[in-house]
């Protein structure tokens, strides 16, 4: 046998799941326990006390009604006395009938009985005898009574009287299982367990208490300010208790959002801003868990459907039990008529039986039906609740109104259903849970943790000096910008990279030296006071982004900005997002650097044309087709069009009369016949055509008389035309990494040449005229086929850098010692070649550069 506790365990759930049990589920659980007790009690009583007691119905009592009256009294059988004429007649008939040979030998008769029967038959005279004091004799022994009782128990009793306890037990167990199946089903129990675990942690988290308490404090302060400034105040105050706040009842004024403003003082409560590091990390982990759980649960409504199905099953079960049980109430009775076919064993056809548990079972059945009716009505109410409101949607509107976290999103599907169930237990759970759905709350937590971690001293250790000898601070992948950053008043450059929630407060106005700001994938938000400071003081801004929409709108309003660097996706589909008015406010912009994938030069760049002096466009290999906008950039002095897949020099460039430096690096230019048009650009001094596919240099280049620097490296040149050496002002010539086999002797005409780069060609002989270029400071001859260096190299007294590595030299000339400014650090050769120099030359080359410059200059 099983105990009540063992059966009741079917209805047990984990204690933590009780928050998902509304009052009707709890009530039905208790009803199920009561029904279980009724079923077990009935079953116990039936097993221990249930029995049927039967007595035979004598045939004389049945047949006497059909016999005529016999005067006098006659004894039919021992112990039977006919009190009326009708009875006597029945007795006589019975005796005469029973005296026939139909009496079986299995029924023993005493001699007295047998002689009385004989005398009754023969004489037909009634005889009066005293009635036996022990009652009527049936001539049945004990075993026959037991046999008849058992036979009639199974034949005469209704089946429901015998099986009611077991049916009630089975029905109750099914109802118990149906009530808690959604807690046991594998695909739902994991979600429910995860939800209950997260909900409990959110409820107990110190951050929840601090966030709600801070909201209450801010609202109280705002309420005081309103009361001070106005005579009357409309009442939208809602009281909330047990919120984890210090007071039992804290007034909370309805707010529309969480705002940061430099103009409005922020109320700082010390107990709210100080958060233990461990608690902060746990709160951060909770935010992440809630985010992932929401994404996982909102995709389906399996929990909701399963709960509906189990409620429908319980309702159908209730209707079924009620329908068939009500018909059997009247069938349970105390008396029963039994007619077993055992006359050959007992001599009797009919028996009168009594069921000793009939009254008890009937009362238990009525009690069970009453409990089932109550259970069914509760099921019907549950169905009404399930379909009365959309349980697959949950709104935090009330929480948003009572707190400053106005960004708490509404949820749907199983997530919404679980929150509805929790509300039936206690609405405080969902309110505290909503704190971890708010991005404002998460950002505030990050801000507090960030300021706790990044102190002023730690930030000071991260400050370094860059190549321009400026103090620079680079912050990478933080949750925000620490407040202590704005206490570094001597900072020159601030780099913020991968900080998605960066906010620049009014405190930035303390950084009087700040002139350069980098925003790398960091769409920073700026307060009004901070923007005013940046608008007046910021000179250089670098913005790196993925989409043009990430560029903060305030960037286009920095009227004193001098340099703007935009790095990101600015294809033709998104060019429209930079409107014509976008750059119009940048009235002092001098340098515009765009590294993107443009197919045309944005027309709105012309907004800054009057004052723009340098334009740099670095494409990622996308072909730049439309360049008409360049014609309006009349004041541009430097122009770079790199990696734009240009095949020829754009004609729009020839209209830039003030152009001084042109860089067309990494394009697909094959011919430069248009170079003759450069003669109209009187100020052009630097032409960079490196990393292209140029095969030859036209002789018309001689018309670009003011050219001082010519870069033709990494092309396909095989020779240098004489026209190049007619550029008397040329100071830098770079033809590295081509296929040039010979340096023309006309190179000696370039008397102003200071830098010559011929690395990576096929030159084998150096003409003596090369050493007439006495102003040479840099001479790169590496990776050629040179076999010897003439002694005239000593004439290059201003030479500071000489590259000879990768040639076919066997020694170095001793005349290198006459190159006064050349040192070993500027001499790029193999070590064994350096060892061929005389010792005195080595000593000269190994001298300290600073000493030489002091003595020589």
C-alpha positions in Angstrom: 0.0 0.0 0.0 1.0 3.6 -0.5 0.7 6.4 2.0 -1.2 9.7 1.6 2.1 11.5 1.6 3.4 9.5 -1.3 0.3 10.2 -3.4 0.2 13.9 -2.4 3.8 14.2 -3.7 2.4 14.1 -7.2 1.0 17.6 -6.5 4.2 19.0 -5.1 6.3 21.5 -7.0 9.5 23.2 -6.2 9.0 26.0 -3.6 10.5 28.6 -6.0 7.7 27.8 -8.6 5.0 29.0 -6.3 5.4 32.5 -7.7 3.9 31.1 -10.9 0.9 29.6 -9.0 -2.1 32.0 -9.1 -4.8 31.7 -6.4 -7.0 29.4 -8.5 -4.1 27.0 -9.1 -3.4 27.0 -5.3 -7.1 26.5 -4.5 -7.4 23.7 -7.0 -4.3 22.0 -5.5 -6.0 22.1 -2.1 -9.2 20.7 -3.5 -7.2 18.0 -5.2 -5.7 17.1 -1.8 -9.1 16.9 -0.2 -10.5 14.8 -3.0 -7.4 12.6 -2.6 -8.1 12.2 1.1 -11.8 11.3 0.3 -10.7 8.7 -2.2 -8.1 7.1 0.1 -10.5 7.2 3.1 -13.3 5.5 1.0 -10.8 3.0 -0.3 -9.5 2.2 3.2 -13.0 1.7 4.6 -14.0 -0.4 1.7 -10.9 -2.7 2.0 -11.4 -3.1 5.8 -15.2 -3.0 6.5 -17.0 -3.4 3.2 -19.2 -6.5 3.1 -22.6 -7.9 2.1 -24.9 -10.0 4.4 -27.5 -12.1 2.6 -30.4 -14.3 3.8 -32.4 -16.6 1.6 -36.0 -15.7 0.6 -38.1 -18.8 1.5 -40.2 -20.1 -1.3 -43.2 -20.5 1.1 -43.3 -16.8 1.6 -43.5 -16.4 -2.1 -46.0 -19.2 -3.0 -48.4 -18.7 -0.1 -50.1 -16.0 -2.0 -51.4 -18.4 -4.6 -52.8 -21.2 -2.2 -56.4 -21.4 -0.7 -57.0 -20.8 3.0 -56.6 -23.9 5.3 -58.4 -23.7 8.7 -56.4 -24.1 11.8 -52.7 -23.9 12.3 -50.2 -26.2 10.5 -46.5 -26.5 11.1 -44.8 -26.6 7.8 -41.3 -26.7 8.9 -39.7 -26.7 12.3 -39.7 -23.2 13.6 -42.3 -21.8 11.1 -45.8 -21.0 12.3 -48.7 -20.0 10.1 -50.5 -17.2 11.8 -53.3 -16.7 9.2 -55.4 -18.9 7.0 -53.5 -17.7 4.0 -50.2 -18.5 5.7 -51.4 -21.9 6.6 -52.5 -22.6 3.1 -49.1 -21.4 1.8 -47.4 -23.6 4.3 -49.4 -26.6 3.3 -48.6 -26.0 -0.3 -45.0 -25.5 0.5 -44.9 -28.7 2.5 -46.6 -30.7 -0.2 -44.3 -29.2 -2.8 -41.2 -29.7 -0.8 -42.1 -33.3 0.2 -41.6 -34.2 -3.4 -38.3 -35.9 -4.4 -36.9 -32.6 -5.6 -35.1 -32.2 -2.3 -31.5 -32.8 -2.9 -29.4 -34.9 -0.7 -27.0 -32.0 -0.5 -29.5 -30.3 1.9 -29.5 -32.3 5.2 -32.8 -32.6 7.0 -33.3 -33.8 10.6 -35.4 -36.8 11.5 -38.0 -34.6 13.2 -38.4 -32.4 10.2 -38.7 -35.4 8.0 -41.3 -37.1 10.1 -43.3 -33.9 10.4 -43.3 -33.6 6.7 -44.5 -37.1 6.3 -47.3 -36.7 8.8 -48.3 -33.4 7.2 -48.6 -35.0 3.8 -50.4 -38.1 5.0 -52.8 -36.6 7.5 -53.1 -33.0 6.0 -53.9 -31.7 9.5 -52.4 -28.6 10.9 -50.4 -29.0 14.1 -49.6 -26.1 16.4 -46.1 -26.0 17.6 -44.3 -23.3 19.4 -42.1 -21.1 17.3 -38.4 -21.8 17.7 -36.8 -19.0 19.7 -33.7 -18.9 17.4 -35.7 -17.7 14.3 -36.4 -19.3 11.1 -34.2 -22.1 10.1 -32.8 -22.1 6.6 -30.8 -25.2 7.0 -27.7 -23.4 5.5 -24.3 -23.9 7.1 -21.6 -21.2 7.5 -19.7 -22.0 4.3 -22.9 -21.6 2.3 -23.5 -18.2 3.8 -20.0 -17.1 3.0 -20.4 -18.3 -0.5 -23.7 -16.5 -1.0 -22.3 -13.3 0.5 -19.4 -13.3 -1.9 -21.6 -14.2 -4.9 -24.1 -11.5 -4.1 -21.4 -8.9 -3.5 -20.4 -9.2 -7.1 -23.8 -9.8 -8.6 -26.2 -7.6 -6.6 -24.1 -4.5 -5.8 -23.8 -1.8 -8.6 -20.3 -1.6 -10.0 -19.9 2.0 -8.9 -20.4 1.0 -5.2 -17.5 -1.4 -5.5 -15.1 0.8 -7.5 -16.0 4.4 -6.5 -12.9 4.8 -4.2 -10.5 3.6 -6.9 -12.1 5.8 -9.6 -12.0 8.8 -7.4 -8.3 8.1 -6.7 -7.5 7.8 -10.4 -9.4 10.9 -11.3 -7.7 12.9 -8.6 -4.3 11.8 -9.6 -5.0 12.8 -13.3 -6.2 16.2 -12.1 -3.0 16.6 -10.0 -0.8 15.7 -12.9 -2.7 18.0 -15.3 -2.3 20.9 -12.9 1.5 20.7 -12.8 2.3 19.2 -16.1 3.7 22.5 -17.5 6.3 22.5 -14.6 7.4 19.0 -15.6 7.4 19.0 -19.4 11.0 19.1 -20.6 10.6 21.9 -23.2 8.9 24.2 -20.7 10.4 23.3 -17.4 13.9 24.5 -18.4 12.5 27.9 -19.4 10.4 28.2 -16.3 13.3 27.2 -14.1 15.5 29.7 -15.8 12.9 32.4 -15.5 12.2 31.8 -11.8 16.0 31.8 -11.1 16.5 35.1 -12.9 13.4 36.6 -11.3 14.6 35.7 -7.8 18.0 37.2 -8.4 16.5 40.4 -9.9 14.2 40.7 -6.9 17.0 40.3 -4.4 19.7 42.3 -6.3 21.0 45.4 -4.5 20.9 47.2 -7.8 17.1 46.9 -8.0 16.8 48.5 -4.6 19.2 51.2 -5.4 17.7 52.0 -8.7 14.1 52.2 -7.4 15.3 54.1 -4.3 17.2 56.6 -6.4 14.1 57.1 -8.6 12.1 57.8 -5.5 14.7 60.3 -4.2 14.9 62.1 -7.5 11.1 62.3 -7.7 10.9 63.6 -4.1 13.4 66.3 -4.8 11.6 67.2 -8.0 8.4 67.3 -6.0 9.9 69.7 -3.5 11.2 72.0 -6.3 7.7 72.1 -7.8 6.1 72.8 -4.4 8.6 75.7 -4.0 7.9 77.2 -7.3 4.1 76.9 -7.5 1.2 77.5 -5.1 -0.7 74.4 -6.1 0.4 71.1 -7.6 -1.8 68.5 -9.3 -1.7 65.2 -7.6 -0.3 62.4 -9.7 1.5 60.8 -6.7 1.2 57.1 -6.3 2.4 55.4 -3.2 4.3 52.2 -3.3 5.3 50.1 -0.4 7.8 47.2 0.0 9.8 48.4 -3.0 13.1 47.8 -1.3 13.4 51.6 -0.6 14.5 52.8 2.8 11.0 54.1 3.6 7.8 52.1 3.9 5.9 54.4 1.5 7.7 56.5 -1.0 6.0 59.0 -3.2 6.9 58.7 -6.9 6.0 61.3 -9.4 5.1 60.2 -12.9 8.0 61.0 -15.3 8.3 60.5 -19.0 12.0 59.6 -19.4 15.4 59.5 -17.9 17.2 62.8 -18.8 20.8 64.0 -18.4 21.1 67.7 -18.6 23.9 70.1 -17.7 21.5 72.8 -16.9 19.6 70.8 -14.3 21.5 69.8 -11.2 21.7 66.0 -10.6 20.7 65.0 -7.1 23.4 62.6 -5.9 22.6 60.3 -3.0 25.7 58.8 -1.6 24.1 55.5 -0.8 22.8 55.2 -4.3 26.0 55.9 -6.2 28.2 53.6 -4.1 27.8 50.0 -5.3 29.9 47.1 -4.2 32.0 45.8 -7.0 30.7 42.3 -6.6 27.1 43.5 -6.6 27.9 45.5 -9.7 29.3 42.6 -11.5 26.4 40.4 -10.5 23.9 43.1 -11.7 25.8 43.3 -15.1 25.5 39.6 -15.4 21.8 39.7 -14.7 21.3 42.3 -17.4 23.0 40.0 -19.9 21.0 37.0 -18.7 17.7 38.9 -18.9 18.6 40.0 -22.4 19.4 36.5 -23.6 16.4 35.0 -21.9 14.1 37.5 -23.4 15.4 36.8 -26.9 15.0 33.0 -26.3 11.5 33.0 -24.7 9.8 35.7 -26.8 10.2 33.6 -29.9 7.6 31.0 -28.9 4.3 30.6 -27.0 4.7 27.0 -26.0 4.3 27.6 -22.2 1.1 29.6 -22.8 -0.4 26.9 -25.1 0.5 24.1 -22.7 -1.1 25.9 -19.8 -4.3 26.4 -21.8 -4.3 22.8 -22.9 -3.9 21.4 -19.4 -6.7 23.8 -18.2 -9.0 22.5 -21.0 -8.2 19.0 -20.0 -9.1 19.6 -16.4 -12.4 21.2 -17.5 -13.3 18.3 -19.8 -12.3 15.9 -17.0 -14.6 17.7 -14.6 -17.6 17.6 -17.0 -17.0 13.9 -17.7 -16.8 13.0 -14.0 -19.9 15.0 -13.2 -21.9 13.5 -16.0 -21.4 9.8 -15.2 -21.1 10.2 -11.4 -24.4 11.9 -10.8 -26.3 8.9 -12.3 -24.9 6.5 -9.8 -25.8 8.4 -6.6 -29.2 6.8 -6.3 -27.9 3.4 -7.2 -26.1 3.1 -3.9 -28.6 1.6 -1.4 -28.6 -0.5 1.7 -30.8 -3.3 0.5 -30.3 -5.4 -2.6 -32.2 -8.4 -4.1 -29.8 -11.1 -5.3 -30.8 -14.1 -7.5 -27.7 -16.1 -8.0 -28.0 -19.3 -10.0 -26.9 -21.6 -7.2 -30.2 -23.3 -6.3 -28.5 -26.7 -6.7 -26.0 -25.7 -4.0 -28.3 -24.0 -1.5 -31.8 -24.9 -2.4 -32.8 -21.2 -2.6 -33.3 -19.0 -5.7 -33.4 -15.5 -4.2 -31.7 -13.8 -1.4 -32.2 -10.5 0.5 -28.8 -8.7 1.0 -27.7 -5.6 3.0 -24.6 -3.5 2.1 -23.2 -2.1 5.4 -21.1 0.7 3.6 -23.9 2.0 1.5 -24.7 5.0 3.6 -21.0 5.9 4.1 -20.2 5.6 0.4 -23.2 7.6 -0.6 -22.2 10.5 1.6 -18.6 10.3 0.4 -19.8 10.3 -3.2 -21.9 13.4 -2.6 -18.9 15.1 -1.0 -16.7 14.1 -3.9 -19.3 15.4 -6.4 -19.4 18.7 -4.5 -15.6 19.1 -4.5 -15.6 18.3 -8.2 -18.2 20.9 -8.9 -16.2 23.6 -7.1 -13.0 22.4 -8.9 -14.9 22.6 -12.2 -16.1 26.2 -11.6 -12.5 27.2 -10.8 -11.4 25.6 -14.1 -14.1 27.6 -15.9 -12.9 30.8 -14.2 -9.3 30.0 -15.3 -10.4 29.6 -18.9 -12.3 32.9 -18.6 -9.1 34.6 -17.4 -7.0 33.0 -20.1 -9.1 34.3 -22.9 -10.4 37.5 -21.3 -7.2 39.5 -21.9 -4.3 39.0 -24.4 -1.9 37.1 -22.1 0.7 37.0 -24.8 1.4 40.7 -24.4 2.6 42.4 -21.3 2.9 46.1 -20.8 5.1 47.8 -18.2 3.2 51.1 -18.6 2.4 51.3 -14.9 6.1 50.7 -14.0 7.2 53.3 -16.5 4.8 55.9 -15.0 6.0 55.2 -11.5 9.7 55.2 -12.2 12.2 57.2 -14.2 12.8 54.2 -16.4 10.5 55.1 -19.2 12.3 52.9 -21.8 11.2 49.6 -20.3 9.9 47.7 -23.3 6.7 45.7 -23.6 7.2 41.9 -24.0 5.3 39.2 -25.7 4.6 35.5 -26.0 5.8 33.2 -23.2 7.7 36.0 -21.6 4.6 38.1 -21.3 2.5 35.1 -20.0 5.0 34.3 -17.3 4.9 37.9 -16.1 1.1 37.8 -16.0 1.3 34.7 -13.9 3.8 36.4 -11.5 1.4 39.4 -11.2 -1.2 37.1 -9.8 1.2 36.2 -7.1 2.7 39.6 -6.4 3.1 42.6 -8.8 6.2 43.7 -7.0 8.1 41.0 -8.7 7.5 42.3 -12.2 8.1 45.9 -11.1 11.6 45.0 -9.8 12.2 42.7 -12.8 11.4 45.6 -15.2 14.5 47.4 -13.9 16.6 44.9 -15.7 14.8 45.4 -19.0 15.6 49.1 -19.0 18.6 50.3 -21.0 18.6 53.5 -18.9 19.0 51.4 -15.8 21.8 49.3 -17.4 23.6 52.4 -18.5 23.4 53.9 -15.1 24.8 50.8 -13.6 27.6 50.8 -16.1 28.2 54.4 -15.3 28.5 53.8 -11.5 30.7 50.7 -12.0 32.8 52.5 -14.6 33.5 55.5 -12.3 34.3 53.2 -9.5 36.9 51.3 -11.6 38.4 54.2 -13.6 39.6 56.7 -11.0 41.6 59.8 -11.8 44.9 58.2 -10.8 44.3 55.2 -13.1 43.4 57.5 -16.0 46.5 59.6 -15.4 48.6 56.5 -15.8 47.1 55.9 -19.3 48.0 59.4 -20.6 50.9 59.3 -23.1 52.6 61.7 -25.5 52.0 61.1 -29.3 54.2 61.9 -32.2 53.3 65.5 -32.1 54.3 65.7 -28.5 50.8 66.2 -27.3 49.2 64.6 -24.2 46.9 61.9 -25.4 44.4 59.5 -23.7 43.0 56.5 -25.6 40.0 54.7 -24.1 39.0 51.5 -25.7 35.9 49.3 -25.4 34.5 50.7 -22.2 30.8 50.9 -21.2 31.0 54.7 -21.1 33.2 57.6 -20.5 34.4 57.9 -16.9 33.7 61.1 -15.2 37.3 61.5 -14.1 38.4 61.9 -17.7 37.1 65.4 -17.7 39.3 66.3 -14.7 42.4 65.9 -16.9 42.4 69.6 -17.8 45.8 69.4 -19.5 44.8 66.8 -22.0 45.3 67.7 -25.7 43.9 64.6 -27.6 41.1 62.4 -26.5 40.4 59.1 -28.3 37.2 57.2 -27.7 37.0 53.9 -29.4 34.1 51.3 -29.4 32.3 53.0 -26.6 28.6 52.7 -27.7 27.1 54.6 -24.8 29.5 57.5 -24.7 28.2 60.7 -23.2 30.1 64.0 -23.1 28.8 66.1 -20.1 29.3 69.7 -19.3 32.4 69.0 -17.4 34.3 68.8 -20.6 34.5 72.6 -20.5 37.2 72.2 -17.9 39.5 70.7 -20.5 40.8 74.0 -21.9 43.7 72.4 -23.8 41.5 69.9 -25.6 41.6 70.5 -29.4 41.5 67.1 -31.0 38.8 64.4 -30.5 38.6 60.9 -32.0 35.3 59.0 -32.1 35.9 55.5 -33.4 32.6 53.6 -33.7 31.5 55.8 -30.9 28.2 57.8 -31.5 28.7 60.1 -28.6 25.9 62.1 -27.2 26.7 65.7 -26.1 24.9 67.9 -23.6 24.1 71.4 -24.6 26.8 73.0 -22.5 29.4 70.5 -23.7 28.4 71.2 -27.3 28.9 74.9 -26.8 32.4 74.3 -25.6 33.3 71.9 -28.4 31.8 74.2 -31.0 34.1 77.0 -29.9 37.3 75.1 -29.0 37.5 71.9 -30.9 39.9 72.1 -33.9 40.3 68.5 -35.1 37.8 65.7 -35.2 38.2 62.1 -36.3 35.0 60.1 -36.8 35.1 56.4 -37.7 31.8 54.7 -38.4 30.1 51.8 -40.2 27.1 53.7 -41.6 26.7 57.4 -42.2 23.8 57.5 -39.8 26.2 56.9 -36.9 27.8 60.3 -37.4 26.5 62.5 -34.6 24.4 65.4 -35.8 26.4 67.9 -33.7 29.5 67.2 -35.8 28.1 69.3 -38.6 27.6 72.3 -36.3 31.2 72.7 -35.1 31.8 76.1 -36.6 35.4 76.5 -35.5 36.5 73.0 -36.6 39.6 73.1 -38.8 40.1 69.4 -39.6 37.5 66.7 -40.2 38.3 63.1 -40.8 35.4 60.8 -41.8 36.2 57.1 -42.1 33.3 54.7 -43.0 30.6 53.7 -45.4 29.5 56.6 -47.6 28.3 54.9 -50.7 26.0 56.5 -53.2 22.8 55.1 -51.6 23.6 56.9 -48.3 25.1 60.1 -49.7 21.6 61.7 -49.5 21.9 61.4 -45.7 24.5 64.1 -45.7 22.2 66.9 -46.8 23.3 70.0 -48.6 23.1 71.9 -45.4 25.2 69.4 -43.4 28.6 70.9 -44.0 27.4 74.5 -44.4 28.0 75.4 -40.7 31.7 74.3 -40.9 32.8 77.8 -41.8 36.5 77.4 -40.8 37.1 73.9 -42.1 40.5 73.6 -43.8 41.1 69.9 -44.2 38.5 67.3 -45.1 39.6 63.7 -45.1 37.1 61.1 -46.4 38.0 57.4 -46.4 35.1 55.5 -47.8 33.7 53.7 -50.9 32.4 56.7 -52.9 31.3 56.4 -56.5 31.0 60.2 -56.8 32.3 63.2 -55.0 29.5 64.4 -52.7 28.0 67.6 -54.0 27.6 69.0 -50.5 31.4 69.2 -50.2 31.1 72.4 -52.2 29.6 73.9 -49.1 33.1 74.2 -47.7 34.7 75.0 -51.0 35.5 78.7 -50.2 37.8 77.9 -47.3 38.8 74.2 -47.9 42.5 73.9 -48.6 43.0 70.1 -48.4 40.8 67.4 -49.7 41.6 63.7 -49.3 39.5 60.9 -50.7 40.6 57.4 -50.0 38.4 54.8 -51.6 38.4 51.1 -50.9 38.8 50.2 -54.6 35.3 51.5 -55.6 35.6 53.3 -58.9 35.2 57.0 -58.5 33.2 58.1 -61.6 31.8 61.5 -61.0 34.2 64.2 -60.1 32.5 67.3 -61.4 32.2 68.7 -57.9 36.0 69.1 -57.8 35.8 72.1 -60.3 34.3 74.2 -57.5 37.1 73.6 -55.1 39.0 76.6 -56.3 41.0 77.1 -53.1 42.2 73.5 -52.6 45.9 73.4 -52.4 46.3 69.6 -51.7 44.2 66.9 -53.3 44.5 63.2 -52.8 42.5 60.7 -54.7 43.8 57.3 -53.6 42.6 53.8 -54.6 39.7 55.2 -56.7 40.3 53.0 -59.7 41.0 56.0 -62.0 42.3 55.1 -65.4 43.3 58.6 -66.5 44.0 61.9 -64.7 40.6 63.5 -64.2 40.0 66.7 -66.2 38.3 68.4 -63.3 41.7 68.7 -61.6 43.0 71.0 -64.3 40.5 73.7 -63.0 42.1 73.9 -59.6 44.3 76.9 -60.1 45.6 76.9 -56.5 46.5 73.3 -56.5 50.0 72.6 -55.2 50.1 69.0 -54.3 48.3 66.2 -56.3 48.4 62.6 -55.1 46.8 59.9 -57.4 48.2 56.9 -55.6 47.0 53.3 -56.0 44.8 53.8 -59.1 44.8 52.1 -62.5 46.4 54.9 -64.6 48.2 53.6 -67.6 48.9 56.8 -69.5 49.5 60.4 -68.4 49.3 62.2 -71.7 47.1 64.8 -69.9 50.1 65.9 -68.0 50.6 68.8 -70.4 47.5 70.4 -69.0 49.3 70.7 -65.7 51.1 73.7 -67.2 48.0 75.8 -66.3 48.5 74.9 -62.7 51.2 77.4 -62.0 51.4 76.5 -58.3 51.7 72.7 -58.7 54.9 71.6 -57.0 54.3 68.0 -56.1 52.9 65.3 -58.4 52.5 61.8 -57.0 51.6 59.1 -59.5 52.9 56.1 -57.6 51.4 52.7 -57.5 49.8 52.8 -60.9 50.4 51.1 -64.3 52.2 53.9 -66.1 54.5 52.6 -68.9 56.2 55.8 -70.1 56.5 59.4 -69.2 55.5 61.9 -72.0 58.0 64.6 -73.0 55.3 67.2 -72.3 56.1 66.9 -68.6 58.8 69.5 -69.3 56.0 72.1 -69.3 55.3 71.6 -65.6 58.2 73.9 -64.8 57.5 74.5 -61.1 57.4 70.8 -60.2 59.6 70.1 -57.2 58.6 66.5 -56.3 57.8 63.7 -58.7 56.8 60.3 -57.4 56.6 57.5 -60.0 57.4 54.5 -57.9 55.7 51.1 -58.4 54.8 51.6 -62.0 56.0 49.8 -65.2 58.6 52.3 -66.4 61.5 51.0 -68.4 63.3 54.2 -69.0 63.4 57.8 -68.0 62.9 60.4 -70.7 65.3 63.4 -71.0 62.4 65.7 -70.4 62.3 64.8 -66.8 65.8 66.2 -66.2 64.7 69.6 -67.7 62.7 70.2 -64.5 65.3 72.5 -62.9 63.3 72.9 -59.7 63.0 69.2 -59.1 64.2 68.3 -55.6 62.8 64.9 -55.2 62.6 62.1 -57.8 61.2 58.7 -56.9 61.2 56.0 -59.6 61.7 53.0 -57.3 60.4 49.6 -58.2 60.1 49.9 -61.9 62.1 48.2 -64.7 64.6 51.0 -65.4 67.9 49.7 -66.6 69.9 52.9 -67.1 70.1 56.3 -65.5 70.6 58.9 -68.2 73.6 61.2 -68.0 71.3 64.2 -68.1 70.6 63.6 -64.5 73.5 65.9 -63.8 71.3 68.8 -64.9 69.2 68.5 -61.7 71.3 70.7 -59.6 68.6 71.2 -57.0 68.0 67.4 -56.6 68.1 66.4 -52.9 66.3 63.0 -52.9 66.7 60.3 -55.5 65.1 56.9 -55.1 65.9 54.2 -57.7 65.5 51.2 -55.5 64.2 48.0 -57.1 65.2 48.5 -60.7 67.8 47.0 -63.1 70.5 49.6 -63.0 74.0 48.3 -63.2 76.1 51.4 -63.8 76.0 54.7 -62.1 76.8 57.6 -64.4 79.5 60.0 -63.2 77.1 62.9 -63.9 75.0 61.7 -61.0 77.6 63.0 -58.5 77.2 66.5 -59.9 74.0 66.7 -57.9 75.9 67.9 -54.9 72.8 68.8 -53.0 71.8 65.1 -52.7 70.9 64.1 -49.2 69.2 60.8 -49.9 70.4 58.3 -52.5 68.5 55.0 -52.6 70.2 52.5 -55.0 69.2 49.2 -53.3 68.1 46.1 -55.1 69.7 46.8 -58.4 72.6 45.3 -60.3 75.3 47.8 -59.5 78.8 46.3 -59.4 80.8 49.3 -58.2 80.5 52.7 -56.6 82.6 55.5 -58.2 85.0 57.4 -56.0 83.2 60.6 -57.0 80.6 59.7 -54.4 82.8 61.7 -52.0 81.5 64.9 -53.7 78.1 64.4 -52.1 79.1 66.2 -48.9 75.4 66.7 -47.9 74.5 63.0 -48.2 72.9 61.7 -45.0 71.2 58.5 -46.3 72.8 56.0 -48.7 71.1 52.7 -49.6 73.2 50.1 -51.4 71.9 46.8 -50.0 70.9 44.2 -52.6 73.5 44.9 -55.3 76.5 43.1 -56.6 79.2 45.1 -54.8 82.4 43.5 -53.5 83.6 46.6 -51.7 82.8 50.2 -50.7 84.9 53.2 -51.8 87.0 54.8 -49.2 85.8 58.2 -50.4 82.6 57.7 -48.4 84.6 59.2 -45.6 84.3 62.6 -47.3 80.6 62.5 -46.9 80.7 64.5 -43.7 77.1 64.0 -42.8 76.8 60.3 -43.5 76.8 58.0 -40.5 76.5 54.3 -40.1 72.9 54.5 -39.2 72.2 56.2 -42.6 74.3 53.7 -44.6 72.2 50.7 -45.6 74.6 47.9 -46.8 75.6 44.4 -45.9 77.8 44.0 -42.9 80.6 42.4 -44.9 80.7 45.4 -47.2 81.0 47.8 -44.3 84.0 45.8 -43.1 85.9 46.5 -46.3 86.1 50.2 -45.5 89.3 51.5 -44.0 89.3 51.8 -40.2 89.6 55.6 -40.3 86.5 55.8 -42.5 84.7 53.5 -40.1 85.6 55.7 -37.3 84.2 58.7 -39.1 80.9 56.9 -39.9 80.6 55.7 -36.3 80.9 59.2 -34.9 78.0 60.6 -33.0 75.7 62.6 -35.3 75.0 65.3 -32.8 78.7 66.1 -32.4 79.3 66.2 -36.2 76.4 68.5 -36.7 77.7 70.8 -34.0 81.2 71.0 -35.5 80.2 71.0 -39.1 77.2 73.3 -39.0 
